[in-house]
């Protein structure tokens, strides 16, 4: 059986934590900051973990995580 390929877009955008959760950057900060509240911009700093249904999809794309 040949090796499975990892999706190259996924390996650039996501990583796995030690507990197997999927870590990703916060969404919604590319443009349009004028209409965002200061509270939203502060809370969207750094990284977050994906919810479990979305994480299941991403884990299929990174088989050797």
C-alpha positions in Angstrom: 0.0 0.0 0.0 1.5 3.4 -1.0 1.8 6.2 1.5 -1.1 8.6 1.7 -0.4 12.2 0.7 -1.0 15.1 3.1 -3.0 18.0 1.6 -0.4 20.8 1.2 -2.9 23.5 2.1 -3.8 21.8 5.3 -0.1 21.4 6.5 0.4 25.2 6.0 -2.7 26.2 7.9 -3.3 23.6 10.7 -1.3 21.7 13.3 -2.1 19.1 15.9 -1.7 19.6 19.6 -0.3 17.0 22.0 -3.9 15.8 22.8 -4.8 15.5 19.1 -6.9 18.6 18.8 -6.5 20.7 15.6 -5.0 24.1 16.1 -5.6 26.9 13.6 -5.4 30.7 13.3 -8.4 32.8 14.2 -10.7 33.7 11.3 -12.0 37.1 10.2 -9.0 39.3 10.4 -7.9 39.7 6.7 -9.7 42.9 5.8 -12.6 45.1 6.9 -11.2 45.9 10.3 -13.1 49.2 10.3 -16.4 47.5 10.8 -15.1 45.1 13.5 -15.3 46.0 17.2 -12.2 46.4 19.2 -13.3 43.5 21.4 -13.5 41.2 18.3 -10.1 42.2 17.1 -8.5 41.5 20.5 -10.3 38.2 21.0 -9.3 37.1 17.5 -5.5 37.2 18.2 -3.4 34.2 18.2 -4.7 30.7 17.6 -7.7 28.6 18.5 -8.8 24.9 18.3 -11.3 23.7 15.9 -14.6 22.2 17.0 -14.7 18.4 16.7 -16.8 18.0 13.5 -14.5 20.3 11.6 -11.4 18.7 13.2 -12.5 15.3 12.0 -12.4 16.5 8.4 -9.0 18.2 8.7 -7.5 15.0 10.3 -8.4 13.0 7.2 -6.3 15.5 5.2 -3.2 15.0 7.4 -3.0 11.3 7.9 0.5 11.3 9.5 -0.3 14.4 11.6 
